Amino acid sequence: MGDVAMTVPVLVEALEQNQDLELTILSKKPFQYFFPLSSRLHFETLDTKGAHKGVLGVYKKFKELNRVYQFSAIADFHNVLRSKVLSSFFRISGKKVATIEKGRDGKKLLTQKDNKVLSQLEHSSQRYAKVLKQLGLRLDFDPVVRKKFIKNTDKTPLALNTFNVGFAPFAQHEGKAYPFEKCKEVILELAKNKKVNIFLFGGGHVESDLLAGLESENVFSLAGKFSLQQELTQIANLDVMVSMDSANMHMASLFGIQTISIWGATHHFAGFLGIGQKPEDIIETSVEELSCRPCSVFGNRPCFREDYACLNKIESKRIVDKINGTLNH
């Protein structure tokens, strides 16, 4: 989800800088809400578990697309087996194809256990931009610039307060998730300020139940209650988002919302910091204090120390102070 969200600013800028350009996005259905669809930006659904499952399913989608659109070129932003197969069908049919280069060698050096090479790698959005430029498009894109790339949706958000904080305490992998008990400490401390409303984001039954247990007068859980479109509306109305290195950071970035991000096994040097977000808003255990960081590109590797010190060393007060400093700025 985060990867898809990061494509949006690049595509929006590509459309603005190439007035004769028309784009069609192929992705999973829920992600359509990320994109400001228009007469020049279309969305097509790929049903990977149903009609478009396997090679035959991908070929079926290729035929469907060919019936509806007259593509000049194909940009593969994913570079996985499924996208390679689809690109091959288009290439055989005579279409020009450009594929993202993910920089795997650099990421391997960044995360290896010994002799790490700690250097800033190219941001993912810049890799997307390179694909489009290979196809002949004009595109000047800077991932440091914070701006609103999509407008607020038309659904009414939950009641807002003087200050509105989003908190997304979960991540797909353990190496990216701040311990939930410490998240509770942050939320309970923030909730003492009745000028602050806290909106909790998560998914799945377990996460929904945990967050429901934290609801109070000024703490609201959206988990399991709202659609992705409604969650995006709520995010668009925040003063600040607090997130792991996860999709919520990237969704907040689409609206130009400042995000305080918490990083454990991963590191922003890999190129995944939210577009427009600043390194000074990152909360982490420094690599000087913990030389094993980063040990994973995506946070999916087991901790060889077996204690996830990268996350457990971060005190909840540090996060609370950072949030309060942002709100009082």
N, C-alpha and C positions, 0 to 999 in steps of 0.2 A: 504493500500500500504506500509506504514512504517513497519508494522508487517512482511509482506512478505520479505521486504528488509533485515530486521534483521535476518532472517533465513539463508541468503546466507553465511555469514562468518562461521556460525556453520557447515553448510553442506560441505563447502569447506574444513574446517579443519578435518571433519569426514572422508572425502575421502582421505585426505593426510595421516591421521593416521591409516587408515584401508584399506590397499591396495587390499584386497579381497572384498571390499564393492562396491555395485552397488545401486544407488538411483534413484527413480522416483518421481518427484515432481508433485503434483496435485494442480492446482490453475487456476486463470483467465488468459486468453491468453496473455494480454499485459505484464504480469509479467515475461514472459519467458526471456525477455531481461536482467533481473537481474542475471540470472544464467549462469555460464560458462559451457554450455552443452557439453557433450563429450560421449565417449562410455560407461562411467560409471555413467553419470549424465543425466537423461532423463526428459522431461517435458510433462505432459499430461494436456489438457485443460478441465476445468469444466465449462460448459455453464449453469449457474444457472438461466438464464432467458429464455432459449430455451430448448434444448434437454434433459438437466439434471435438469429441474425444479421439485421441490417437491420430495416426497419419491419415486415415480415411476421412476422419472428421475435419482435420485441417484442410485437406484437399476440397472438401465440401464447402468450407468457408471461403477458400480461394475462388471457387467457381461462383459463389454468391457475390463476392466483392466485384469480380470481373463483369458480372451482369449489370451492376448498379453504377460502378465508377469507371472512369478512364484515367487511371493513375499514370503520371509521368515517371514517378520514381518511388522507391520503397525505402523507408528508414527503419532499420531494426535497432531499437533502443534496448533490447533485452539480451540478445546473444545467448539464448539457451536452445535446447534441442527443438522445441516447438516452433520458435520464431525462425530458426535456421531452416526448418522444413518448409515453412510458409514462404520464406524469402527465396528458397530454391525454386518453388513453383513459379513465382513471379519472374525470377531471373531467366528460367527456361522459356517463359512467354515473351522475353525480350525487354523486360523492364530493368532499369538501372537500380542497383541495390547498394546501400551503404550500411555497415554494421558497426556498432559501438565497440571500442577497444576499452576493456574494463580495467586495464592496468594491474593485472593479477600479480605480476612479478614484483612490482613495487609494494603491493599490499602484503605479499609474503615476507618481504624483507622487514617491513614495518612491524609485523606481528610475530616474527620468529622468536623463540625462547632466548637464544644467544645471539650476540652481535647484531642487535637491532639497528636498523637504519631509520632514525627518527627524523623524517623530513616531510614537509607538507606535500601531499600528492594532489593531483588535479581534482578539482571538485566534480562530482558526478554530473552536474548541470553543464559544465564545460565540455564534458565528454559527449553529452547529448548534442550540444551546439556543433561540435566538430562533425558529427554525422550529417547534420543538415548542410553544413558548409561543403562537405564532400559532394553533396548533390547539387551544388552550384548556388545555394541561397546566400544572400547577404545576411549576416547576423553578428551583431556586436552584443555580447552578453556578459554581464558582470555579476557573479553570485554574491558579491558583498552588498549590493544595493538592496535596501529594504523598501518594498512598496506593496500596494494592494494589487494582486494579479487577477483576482476574481471579486465580484460584487457580492454583497450580502444577499442571501436567498430571501424569499418573501414570507417565510414562516416566522411567527412571533417568538422571540427567545423567552426564556424564563425570566422572572422578575430580576431586575438589575439593581445594584446598590451603588454607593459612592465609589467603591473599588470592587472590581470583579476579577477573580482569579480562577483560572482553570488548572486542574491538577490531574495528570494522567500517570498514575503510579505504577503501571504495569508495562511489560515489554514481552515480546515473543520468547526471548531466551533469558535464562537466569543471570547470565553474565551482564545483562543490561538493566536489570530490575532492582531498584533500591529496596532494601528490606521493608516489608509492609508495616511492621511495628514502628519503624522509624518514620514512615510516611504518615502513620496515624499521629505521631508526635507533632509533625509539621502542621497537619490539618487542625488538630485540636488547639494548638497554640495560635494559629492564624484566626480561628473561629472566635477567639476571645474578643477580637475587634469587631464590634457589631456594625461597623461601616463597611465591612468586607463580606461579600458573598463568595462562596467557594463552590465551584462546579466540578464534579468528579466524573472522569471519563474512563471507560473500560468496556470489556466485552466478555461474553460467556457467563454461564451460571455461577461459577465460583467467584469470579471477579465481581459480578453484580451483587451477590450476597454479601461479600466483604464490604463493598462500598455502601450498600444500603444500611449496614450497621453503623456507619459514621454520620448519617444524615441528622441534621438538627435544624434549629431556627434559621441559620444562614449557611448551611452546608447541604447541597443538593446533588444527588447522584443521577446521572443520565444513563448509566449502564443498564442495558436491557430494556430501556423504556422508550428510547428515541431512535429514529432512523438516522442514517449517516447524514442525510440532508439536514435534518434538524440539529444534529450535533455541530455541523459546520456553521449553521446560523448562530449557535451559542458561542462558538469559538470566535466568530467575527465580531462579537460584542464584548470580548474580554479586554481588560487592561494589560494582563500578562498571562501567559501560559507557563506552567511548570510541567516538564515532561522528561522522560528518559530519552536516550538516543533512539527515538521511535517515530512511528507515523504521525503521532500527534504534534510533534515538533514541526514536521513538514506541512501538516495541514494548517497550523497556526501561521506559518510563514507565507502561505498563499494570501492571507489577509493582512500581511504586514504587522502581525502581532508580535511584540517582543516575547521571546521565549527563554526562560531559564532552564537549561538542559543539564541533566545529571548523567554522567558517563562513568561506566565501570570498566569492563574488559575491553571496550572499544575506545577509539580515539578519533577526534575530528581530523587528524592528519590523513585519514583514509579517504576524506573527501565527501563526508556525509553530513556535515553541519547544515542546519536549515538555511535556505537561501535568505540572505539579508540578516541573518543572526550573527552576533558578535562573539568572538572567543572569550571576552571578559564576562559573558553571561553563562559560561560553562562552569559547572561545579564538578570537581573531580579530585581524586587523590593524585598528586603530581607524580610524574615519572621519576623525578629525583627521589621522592619518598618511597616509591614502589616501582622498582626497575623492571618488573615483569610486565608492566603496562606498556602498550596494549598487547594483549595476547590473542585477540580475535578480531576479525573484520566485522563480523555480524553478531558476536556475543554468544555463539552457539558452541564454542569449545568448552569442555569441562575445565574448571579451575585446577591447575596442577598443584596449587597450594592447598586446595580443598576448603578454603575459608572465605573466598571472595572478599579479600581484604580491600580490594579496590573500591568496593561499595560500602562495606561495613565500617571503614575508617572515616567515612563522611558523617559528621555530626549533624543531627537534625537542626540544631540551632543555627548552623551555618546557612542552611537553606532558608530558614525563617528570616534571618537577618537580611539575606539577599532579596527576598521578596519584599519585605518592608522597605528596604532601601529604594527599590524600584517604584513602589507605590507612592512613596513620599518625595520622590525626585521632582 
